[in-house]
Amino acid sequence: VEPLGGVATVEKVAASAVMAGCRPAYFPVVLAAVQAILDPAFNLRGVQTTDENVAPLIVVNGPIARRIGVNAGWGALGPGWPANAAIGRAVRLVMNNLGGGWPGAVSFAGLGQPGRFSLCLAEREGDTPWPPLHVELGYRPDQSTVTVLRAETVINVTGGLDEVASVIGSAASLFGILHSGKAGVILSPFTARRLAGDGWTRADVRRRLFERGRLPAEVWRRSWIHGAVRGSEWPEWARHAAENGSIPAVREPDDLTLVVAGADLPIPQHAYCPAWGHPPCRVTQLISSPDALDGPVTAG
């Protein structure tokens, strides 16, 4: 586990899970999430040592989410949900206990964020009008998965899709633009159902957010980060987009990960999770029995 290199055996991961308050039924999800963050594409060393306030955002899909009670509805990212809190906390303890991600010593995130304690939810598949996230990514409905993103924070948005796009097209996306990150959008079931009723697909929603969620080039040029980062270090796609007047928050629509979750309210609440790049990343891991692992936990 980067950067200090502790070996994540099943037993050591289990110790962190116990410290986090996990029930035995949660452990396959914890193991899968640890496998996901150990994937080289996740760049755990960068996540642990950056001065950005990045945290793993853990999304659980499939039958196991309902079976063990990972909340996808009211207050899914808030307190009171043992599975959500314990699974996210267990992953953080693995990062600290085995990877050494201690603030001010290894982790140089200046402020941190509450998501560094725990940031875990399930997708509300029963109220999702489209195939759930893991099915869209190529898994069967009867399989269970963990998808991990690198979230800078969670920004609440009340309103419709254009309000979500407005938040996406703000300074909150600057670091994601710099590193071509893969951002997360948590969409209200109410809005998802209304859009699907009008014939929209997940791809249509991503495309709309991509097209509308743009940062004016002039705002970009006046920003602190533009002055701090040499022009040649900005990705070519962002520099090219700026020449045309505005910059999308991500390189392409598929870099937005759409998750349907939260309360089913007519005054819908969504969330935007701007991304940390280095490099662009979204990792999905199939959840299997702990008995299938023998020795160190590895990506796979």
Contacts in CASP RR format, 6 or more apart in sequence:
PFRMAT RR
TARGET T0000
AUTHOR 0000-0000-0000
METHOD contacts of the structure
MODEL  1
VEPLGGVATVEKVAASAVMAGCRPAYFPVVLAAVQAILDPAFNLRGVQTT
DENVAPLIVVNGPIARRIGVNAGWGALGPGWPANAAIGRAVRLVMNNLGG
GWPGAVSFAGLGQPGRFSLCLAEREGDTPWPPLHVELGYRPDQSTVTVLR
AETVINVTGGLDEVASVIGSAASLFGILHSGKAGVILSPFTARRLAGDGW
TRADVRRRLFERGRLPAEVWRRSWIHGAVRGSEWPEWARHAAENGSIPAV
REPDDLTLVVAGADLPIPQHAYCPAWGHPPCRVTQLISSPDALDGPVTAG
1 7 0 8 1.000
1 8 0 8 1.000
1 38 0 8 1.000
1 44 0 8 1.000
1 94 0 8 1.000
1 95 0 8 1.000
1 98 0 8 1.000
1 99 0 8 1.000
1 100 0 8 1.000
2 44 0 8 1.000
2 45 0 8 1.000
2 46 0 8 1.000
2 48 0 8 1.000
2 99 0 8 1.000
3 44 0 8 1.000
3 45 0 8 1.000
3 46 0 8 1.000
3 48 0 8 1.000
3 49 0 8 1.000
3 99 0 8 1.000
3 100 0 8 1.000
3 101 0 8 1.000
3 106 0 8 1.000
4 98 0 8 1.000
4 99 0 8 1.000
4 100 0 8 1.000
4 101 0 8 1.000
4 106 0 8 1.000
5 98 0 8 1.000
5 99 0 8 1.000
6 98 0 8 1.000
6 99 0 8 1.000
7 98 0 8 1.000
7 296 0 8 1.000
8 34 0 8 1.000
8 38 0 8 1.000
8 94 0 8 1.000
8 98 0 8 1.000
8 296 0 8 1.000
8 297 0 8 1.000
9 295 0 8 1.000
9 296 0 8 1.000
9 297 0 8 1.000
10 31 0 8 1.000
10 290 0 8 1.000
10 293 0 8 1.000
10 295 0 8 1.000
10 297 0 8 1.000
12 94 0 8 1.000
12 97 0 8 1.000
12 98 0 8 1.000
13 30 0 8 1.000
13 31 0 8 1.000
13 34 0 8 1.000
13 90 0 8 1.000
13 94 0 8 1.000
13 297 0 8 1.000
14 27 0 8 1.000
15 97 0 8 1.000
16 30 0 8 1.000
16 90 0 8 1.000
16 93 0 8 1.000
16 94 0 8 1.000
16 97 0 8 1.000
16 98 0 8 1.000
17 26 0 8 1.000
17 27 0 8 1.000
17 30 0 8 1.000
17 86 0 8 1.000
17 90 0 8 1.000
17 93 0 8 1.000
19 90 0 8 1.000
19 93 0 8 1.000
20 86 0 8 1.000
20 87 0 8 1.000
20 88 0 8 1.000
20 89 0 8 1.000
20 90 0 8 1.000
20 92 0 8 1.000
20 93 0 8 1.000
21 82 0 8 1.000
21 86 0 8 1.000
21 89 0 8 1.000
21 90 0 8 1.000
22 30 0 8 1.000
22 86 0 8 1.000
22 87 0 8 1.000
22 90 0 8 1.000
23 68 0 8 1.000
23 82 0 8 1.000
23 83 0 8 1.000
23 86 0 8 1.000
25 67 0 8 1.000
25 68 0 8 1.000
26 68 0 8 1.000
26 83 0 8 1.000
26 86 0 8 1.000
26 87 0 8 1.000
26 90 0 8 1.000
27 290 0 8 1.000
28 64 0 8 1.000
28 144 0 8 1.000
28 287 0 8 1.000
28 288 0 8 1.000
28 289 0 8 1.000
28 290 0 8 1.000
29 60 0 8 1.000
29 64 0 8 1.000
29 68 0 8 1.000
29 70 0 8 1.000
29 83 0 8 1.000
29 87 0 8 1.000
29 144 0 8 1.000
29 146 0 8 1.000
29 287 0 8 1.000
30 87 0 8 1.000
30 88 0 8 1.000
30 90 0 8 1.000
30 91 0 8 1.000
31 287 0 8 1.000
31 290 0 8 1.000
31 293 0 8 1.000
31 297 0 8 1.000
32 145 0 8 1.000
32 146 0 8 1.000
32 285 0 8 1.000
32 286 0 8 1.000
32 287 0 8 1.000
32 288 0 8 1.000
33 56 0 8 1.000
33 58 0 8 1.000
33 87 0 8 1.000
33 88 0 8 1.000
33 90 0 8 1.000
33 91 0 8 1.000
33 120 0 8 1.000
33 146 0 8 1.000
33 148 0 8 1.000
33 285 0 8 1.000
34 91 0 8 1.000
34 94 0 8 1.000
34 297 0 8 1.000
35 285 0 8 1.000
35 297 0 8 1.000
35 298 0 8 1.000
35 299 0 8 1.000
35 300 0 8 1.000
36 42 0 8 1.000
36 56 0 8 1.000
36 146 0 8 1.000
36 147 0 8 1.000
36 148 0 8 1.000
36 283 0 8 1.000
36 284 0 8 1.000
36 285 0 8 1.000
36 299 0 8 1.000
37 44 0 8 1.000
37 47 0 8 1.000
37 56 0 8 1.000
37 91 0 8 1.000
37 94 0 8 1.000
37 95 0 8 1.000
37 148 0 8 1.000
37 283 0 8 1.000
38 44 0 8 1.000
38 297 0 8 1.000
38 298 0 8 1.000
38 299 0 8 1.000
39 283 0 8 1.000
39 285 0 8 1.000
39 299 0 8 1.000
39 300 0 8 1.000
40 299 0 8 1.000
41 279 0 8 1.000
41 281 0 8 1.000
41 283 0 8 1.000
42 148 0 8 1.000
42 150 0 8 1.000
42 281 0 8 1.000
42 283 0 8 1.000
42 299 0 8 1.000
43 278 0 8 1.000
43 279 0 8 1.000
43 281 0 8 1.000
44 95 0 8 1.000
46 278 0 8 1.000
47 54 0 8 1.000
47 56 0 8 1.000
47 95 0 8 1.000
47 150 0 8 1.000
47 276 0 8 1.000
48 95 0 8 1.000
48 99 0 8 1.000
48 100 0 8 1.000
48 101 0 8 1.000
48 106 0 8 1.000
48 107 0 8 1.000
49 106 0 8 1.000
49 107 0 8 1.000
49 108 0 8 1.000
50 107 0 8 1.000
50 108 0 8 1.000
50 109 0 8 1.000
50 276 0 8 1.000
50 278 0 8 1.000
51 108 0 8 1.000
51 109 0 8 1.000
51 110 0 8 1.000
52 109 0 8 1.000
52 152 0 8 1.000
52 175 0 8 1.000
52 276 0 8 1.000
53 109 0 8 1.000
53 110 0 8 1.000
53 111 0 8 1.000
53 112 0 8 1.000
53 113 0 8 1.000
53 116 0 8 1.000
53 152 0 8 1.000
53 153 0 8 1.000
54 109 0 8 1.000
54 150 0 8 1.000
54 151 0 8 1.000
54 152 0 8 1.000
54 276 0 8 1.000
55 92 0 8 1.000
55 113 0 8 1.000
55 115 0 8 1.000
55 116 0 8 1.000
55 119 0 8 1.000
55 150 0 8 1.000
55 151 0 8 1.000
56 88 0 8 1.000
56 91 0 8 1.000
56 92 0 8 1.000
56 119 0 8 1.000
56 148 0 8 1.000
56 149 0 8 1.000
56 150 0 8 1.000
56 151 0 8 1.000
57 119 0 8 1.000
57 120 0 8 1.000
57 148 0 8 1.000
57 149 0 8 1.000
57 150 0 8 1.000
57 151 0 8 1.000
57 154 0 8 1.000
57 184 0 8 1.000
57 273 0 8 1.000
58 87 0 8 1.000
58 88 0 8 1.000
58 91 0 8 1.000
58 119 0 8 1.000
58 120 0 8 1.000
58 121 0 8 1.000
58 146 0 8 1.000
58 147 0 8 1.000
58 148 0 8 1.000
59 120 0 8 1.000
59 121 0 8 1.000
59 122 0 8 1.000
59 123 0 8 1.000
59 133 0 8 1.000
59 146 0 8 1.000
59 147 0 8 1.000
59 148 0 8 1.000
59 149 0 8 1.000
59 257 0 8 1.000
59 259 0 8 1.000
60 70 0 8 1.000
60 87 0 8 1.000
60 120 0 8 1.000
60 121 0 8 1.000
60 122 0 8 1.000
60 123 0 8 1.000
60 144 0 8 1.000
60 145 0 8 1.000
60 146 0 8 1.000
61 122 0 8 1.000
61 123 0 8 1.000
61 125 0 8 1.000
61 132 0 8 1.000
61 133 0 8 1.000
61 134 0 8 1.000
61 135 0 8 1.000
61 139 0 8 1.000
61 144 0 8 1.000
61 145 0 8 1.000
61 146 0 8 1.000
61 147 0 8 1.000
62 125 0 8 1.000
62 132 0 8 1.000
62 134 0 8 1.000
62 141 0 8 1.000
62 142 0 8 1.000
62 143 0 8 1.000
62 144 0 8 1.000
62 145 0 8 1.000
63 142 0 8 1.000
63 144 0 8 1.000
64 70 0 8 1.000
64 144 0 8 1.000
64 287 0 8 1.000
65 72 0 8 1.000
65 122 0 8 1.000
65 123 0 8 1.000
65 125 0 8 1.000
65 144 0 8 1.000
66 122 0 8 1.000
68 83 0 8 1.000
69 81 0 8 1.000
69 83 0 8 1.000
69 122 0 8 1.000
70 81 0 8 1.000
70 83 0 8 1.000
70 84 0 8 1.000
70 87 0 8 1.000
70 120 0 8 1.000
70 121 0 8 1.000
70 122 0 8 1.000
71 81 0 8 1.000
71 83 0 8 1.000
71 84 0 8 1.000
71 121 0 8 1.000
71 122 0 8 1.000
72 121 0 8 1.000
72 122 0 8 1.000
72 123 0 8 1.000
72 124 0 8 1.000
72 125 0 8 1.000
72 261 0 8 1.000
72 262 0 8 1.000
73 124 0 8 1.000
73 261 0 8 1.000
73 262 0 8 1.000
73 263 0 8 1.000
73 264 0 8 1.000
74 262 0 8 1.000
74 263 0 8 1.000
75 81 0 8 1.000
75 262 0 8 1.000
75 263 0 8 1.000
76 84 0 8 1.000
76 121 0 8 1.000
76 122 0 8 1.000
76 261 0 8 1.000
76 262 0 8 1.000
77 84 0 8 1.000
77 119 0 8 1.000
77 121 0 8 1.000
77 154 0 8 1.000
77 271 0 8 1.000
78 84 0 8 1.000
79 85 0 8 1.000
83 120 0 8 1.000
84 118 0 8 1.000
84 120 0 8 1.000
84 121 0 8 1.000
84 122 0 8 1.000
85 118 0 8 1.000
85 120 0 8 1.000
86 118 0 8 1.000
87 118 0 8 1.000
87 120 0 8 1.000
88 117 0 8 1.000
88 118 0 8 1.000
88 119 0 8 1.000
88 120 0 8 1.000
89 117 0 8 1.000
89 118 0 8 1.000
91 120 0 8 1.000
92 116 0 8 1.000
92 117 0 8 1.000
92 118 0 8 1.000
95 101 0 8 1.000
96 102 0 8 1.000
99 106 0 8 1.000
100 106 0 8 1.000
101 107 0 8 1.000
103 109 0 8 1.000
103 112 0 8 1.000
109 116 0 8 1.000
113 152 0 8 1.000
113 153 0 8 1.000
115 151 0 8 1.000
115 154 0 8 1.000
119 151 0 8 1.000
119 154 0 8 1.000
121 186 0 8 1.000
121 259 0 8 1.000
121 261 0 8 1.000
122 261 0 8 1.000
123 132 0 8 1.000
123 133 0 8 1.000
123 259 0 8 1.000
123 260 0 8 1.000
123 261 0 8 1.000
124 189 0 8 1.000
124 260 0 8 1.000
124 261 0 8 1.000
124 262 0 8 1.000
125 132 0 8 1.000
125 260 0 8 1.000
127 189 0 8 1.000
127 192 0 8 1.000
127 193 0 8 1.000
127 260 0 8 1.000
127 264 0 8 1.000
128 189 0 8 1.000
128 192 0 8 1.000
128 260 0 8 1.000
129 192 0 8 1.000
129 193 0 8 1.000
129 195 0 8 1.000
129 196 0 8 1.000
129 197 0 8 1.000
129 260 0 8 1.000
130 136 0 8 1.000
130 192 0 8 1.000
130 196 0 8 1.000
130 201 0 8 1.000
130 202 0 8 1.000
130 260 0 8 1.000
131 141 0 8 1.000
131 202 0 8 1.000
132 141 0 8 1.000
132 260 0 8 1.000
133 147 0 8 1.000
133 257 0 8 1.000
133 258 0 8 1.000
133 259 0 8 1.000
134 143 0 8 1.000
134 144 0 8 1.000
134 145 0 8 1.000
134 147 0 8 1.000
134 284 0 8 1.000
135 141 0 8 1.000
136 202 0 8 1.000
137 145 0 8 1.000
137 147 0 8 1.000
137 284 0 8 1.000
139 145 0 8 1.000
139 284 0 8 1.000
139 286 0 8 1.000
143 286 0 8 1.000
143 287 0 8 1.000
144 286 0 8 1.000
144 287 0 8 1.000
145 284 0 8 1.000
145 285 0 8 1.000
145 286 0 8 1.000
145 287 0 8 1.000
146 284 0 8 1.000
146 285 0 8 1.000
146 287 0 8 1.000
147 257 0 8 1.000
147 282 0 8 1.000
147 283 0 8 1.000
147 284 0 8 1.000
147 285 0 8 1.000
148 282 0 8 1.000
148 283 0 8 1.000
148 284 0 8 1.000
148 285 0 8 1.000
149 182 0 8 1.000
149 183 0 8 1.000
149 184 0 8 1.000
149 257 0 8 1.000
149 273 0 8 1.000
149 275 0 8 1.000
149 281 0 8 1.000
149 282 0 8 1.000
150 181 0 8 1.000
150 182 0 8 1.000
150 275 0 8 1.000
150 276 0 8 1.000
150 277 0 8 1.000
150 281 0 8 1.000
151 184 0 8 1.000
151 273 0 8 1.000
151 274 0 8 1.000
151 275 0 8 1.000
151 276 0 8 1.000
152 172 0 8 1.000
152 175 0 8 1.000
152 176 0 8 1.000
152 273 0 8 1.000
152 274 0 8 1.000
152 275 0 8 1.000
152 276 0 8 1.000
153 172 0 8 1.000
153 273 0 8 1.000
153 274 0 8 1.000
154 186 0 8 1.000
154 271 0 8 1.000
154 272 0 8 1.000
154 273 0 8 1.000
155 167 0 8 1.000
155 172 0 8 1.000
155 271 0 8 1.000
155 272 0 8 1.000
155 273 0 8 1.000
155 274 0 8 1.000
156 269 0 8 1.000
156 270 0 8 1.000
156 271 0 8 1.000
157 163 0 8 1.000
157 164 0 8 1.000
157 167 0 8 1.000
157 269 0 8 1.000
157 270 0 8 1.000
157 271 0 8 1.000
157 272 0 8 1.000
158 267 0 8 1.000
158 268 0 8 1.000
158 269 0 8 1.000
158 270 0 8 1.000
159 191 0 8 1.000
159 267 0 8 1.000
159 268 0 8 1.000
159 269 0 8 1.000
159 270 0 8 1.000
160 191 0 8 1.000
160 268 0 8 1.000
160 270 0 8 1.000
161 191 0 8 1.000
161 195 0 8 1.000
161 205 0 8 1.000
161 208 0 8 1.000
161 209 0 8 1.000
161 212 0 8 1.000
162 212 0 8 1.000
163 270 0 8 1.000
164 185 0 8 1.000
164 187 0 8 1.000
164 209 0 8 1.000
164 270 0 8 1.000
164 272 0 8 1.000
165 208 0 8 1.000
165 209 0 8 1.000
165 212 0 8 1.000
165 213 0 8 1.000
166 212 0 8 1.000
166 213 0 8 1.000
167 272 0 8 1.000
168 183 0 8 1.000
168 185 0 8 1.000
168 209 0 8 1.000
168 212 0 8 1.000
168 213 0 8 1.000
168 249 0 8 1.000
168 272 0 8 1.000
169 213 0 8 1.000
169 214 0 8 1.000
169 215 0 8 1.000
169 249 0 8 1.000
170 215 0 8 1.000
171 215 0 8 1.000
171 219 0 8 1.000
171 223 0 8 1.000
172 272 0 8 1.000
172 274 0 8 1.000
173 183 0 8 1.000
173 215 0 8 1.000
173 249 0 8 1.000
173 274 0 8 1.000
174 215 0 8 1.000
174 220 0 8 1.000
174 223 0 8 1.000
174 225 0 8 1.000
175 225 0 8 1.000
175 274 0 8 1.000
175 275 0 8 1.000
175 276 0 8 1.000
175 277 0 8 1.000
176 183 0 8 1.000
176 249 0 8 1.000
176 250 0 8 1.000
176 274 0 8 1.000
176 275 0 8 1.000
176 276 0 8 1.000
176 277 0 8 1.000
177 215 0 8 1.000
177 220 0 8 1.000
177 234 0 8 1.000
177 235 0 8 1.000
177 238 0 8 1.000
177 247 0 8 1.000
177 248 0 8 1.000
177 249 0 8 1.000
177 250 0 8 1.000
178 225 0 8 1.000
178 229 0 8 1.000
178 233 0 8 1.000
178 234 0 8 1.000
178 235 0 8 1.000
178 238 0 8 1.000
178 277 0 8 1.000
179 235 0 8 1.000
179 275 0 8 1.000
179 276 0 8 1.000
179 277 0 8 1.000
179 278 0 8 1.000
179 279 0 8 1.000
179 280 0 8 1.000
180 235 0 8 1.000
180 237 0 8 1.000
180 238 0 8 1.000
180 250 0 8 1.000
180 251 0 8 1.000
180 255 0 8 1.000
180 277 0 8 1.000
180 279 0 8 1.000
180 280 0 8 1.000
181 250 0 8 1.000
181 251 0 8 1.000
181 255 0 8 1.000
181 275 0 8 1.000
181 276 0 8 1.000
181 277 0 8 1.000
181 279 0 8 1.000
181 280 0 8 1.000
181 281 0 8 1.000
182 250 0 8 1.000
182 255 0 8 1.000
182 256 0 8 1.000
182 257 0 8 1.000
182 275 0 8 1.000
182 277 0 8 1.000
182 280 0 8 1.000
182 281 0 8 1.000
182 282 0 8 1.000
183 249 0 8 1.000
183 250 0 8 1.000
183 255 0 8 1.000
183 256 0 8 1.000
183 257 0 8 1.000
183 272 0 8 1.000
183 273 0 8 1.000
183 274 0 8 1.000
183 275 0 8 1.000
184 256 0 8 1.000
184 257 0 8 1.000
184 258 0 8 1.000
184 259 0 8 1.000
184 272 0 8 1.000
184 273 0 8 1.000
184 275 0 8 1.000
185 209 0 8 1.000
185 256 0 8 1.000
185 257 0 8 1.000
185 258 0 8 1.000
185 259 0 8 1.000
185 270 0 8 1.000
185 271 0 8 1.000
185 272 0 8 1.000
185 273 0 8 1.000
186 259 0 8 1.000
186 260 0 8 1.000
186 261 0 8 1.000
186 262 0 8 1.000
186 270 0 8 1.000
186 271 0 8 1.000
186 272 0 8 1.000
186 273 0 8 1.000
187 205 0 8 1.000
187 258 0 8 1.000
187 259 0 8 1.000
187 260 0 8 1.000
187 261 0 8 1.000
187 270 0 8 1.000
188 260 0 8 1.000
188 262 0 8 1.000
188 263 0 8 1.000
188 264 0 8 1.000
188 265 0 8 1.000
188 268 0 8 1.000
188 269 0 8 1.000
188 270 0 8 1.000
189 260 0 8 1.000
189 261 0 8 1.000
189 262 0 8 1.000
189 263 0 8 1.000
189 264 0 8 1.000
190 264 0 8 1.000
190 265 0 8 1.000
190 266 0 8 1.000
190 268 0 8 1.000
191 268 0 8 1.000
191 270 0 8 1.000
192 205 0 8 1.000
192 260 0 8 1.000
195 204 0 8 1.000
195 205 0 8 1.000
200 208 0 8 1.000
202 258 0 8 1.000
203 253 0 8 1.000
205 258 0 8 1.000
206 253 0 8 1.000
206 254 0 8 1.000
206 256 0 8 1.000
206 258 0 8 1.000
207 253 0 8 1.000
209 253 0 8 1.000
209 256 0 8 1.000
210 248 0 8 1.000
210 249 0 8 1.000
210 250 0 8 1.000
210 252 0 8 1.000
210 253 0 8 1.000
210 256 0 8 1.000
211 248 0 8 1.000
213 248 0 8 1.000
213 249 0 8 1.000
214 241 0 8 1.000
214 246 0 8 1.000
214 247 0 8 1.000
214 248 0 8 1.000
214 249 0 8 1.000
215 246 0 8 1.000
215 247 0 8 1.000
215 248 0 8 1.000
215 249 0 8 1.000
216 245 0 8 1.000
216 246 0 8 1.000
217 241 0 8 1.000
217 242 0 8 1.000
217 243 0 8 1.000
217 244 0 8 1.000
217 245 0 8 1.000
217 246 0 8 1.000
217 247 0 8 1.000
218 245 0 8 1.000
220 226 0 8 1.000
220 242 0 8 1.000
220 247 0 8 1.000
221 242 0 8 1.000
231 239 0 8 1.000
235 251 0 8 1.000
237 251 0 8 1.000
238 247 0 8 1.000
241 247 0 8 1.000
241 248 0 8 1.000
249 256 0 8 1.000
249 274 0 8 1.000
250 256 0 8 1.000
250 275 0 8 1.000
251 280 0 8 1.000
255 275 0 8 1.000
255 280 0 8 1.000
257 282 0 8 1.000
262 269 0 8 1.000
263 269 0 8 1.000
283 299 0 8 1.000
285 299 0 8 1.000
285 300 0 8 1.000
END
